[in-house]
Amino acid sequence: MTDKPLEKLLEEKELAETLQVSLGTLRTWRTEGTGPRFHRIGGMIRYAPSEVKAWLLSRQGGGEAMAVAQ
């Protein structure tokens, strides 16, 4: 196991605000399996910032990504 400290997990509302999407959209993504990975802790849903970042990077489009794809 590494000695890295745990990162602060984000609440659903925090992540929805950060991504500028509704809480409903975030929940839909979660149930469809298209959103960022999440952790269920008791009845709470939490997101690790590193997982959110990885999810965002996997969804890049346009700009350089488009030039490489062509």
N, C-alpha and C positions, 0 to 999 in steps of 0.2 A: 504494500500500500504506500502511496506517496504521502509526503508531508505537506502537500499543498492545502491551504485552508479552503473550506467549502465556500463556494460563491453564494451570495445572497440570492435566493430564489425570488422570482417575480410573481405577483398575484395576477390573476386573470385581468382585472381592471387595469393594472399598471401596463401590462403588455398590450392590451387593446389600445390604450392611449398612446403608447410609444409607436405602435404600428399604424395609428390613425385609422383603425377599423372599429366597428361596433363589437360589443361583447358577444352579440349573437353570431356575428361572422366568425369570431375566434372559436366559439363553441361548435359551430357548424364544421369548421376546418378540423377540429379535434375529433368529432364523431365520424367524419368522413375519412380521417387518416391523412389529410392533406396539409395540415398545419405543422408547426414545430413540435418536437417531442416534448412530453410533459411528464410530471410526477404527480401521482395521486397520493396524498398524505391524509389519511382518514377520509373525511369528506371534502377536502380542499384540493384544488388543482394549482400546481405551481410550475413555473418554467425556469430553467437554468439559462442565464444570459448566453452562455457559450453554445447551447443547443439552438437558441433562437438565431444567433449569428450564423451558425453552420447552415441552418435552414434557409436563411436569407441568401447566403452565398450560393446555395444550390439552385436558387430560383432567379439568378441574374439573367438579364436579357438586354438586347440593344447594345449600342456602343461597340466596345471591343469584342464582346461576346458574339455579336452579329457578324463582325468582320472575320472572326476565326471560323464561324460556322459555314461561311460561304466559300 
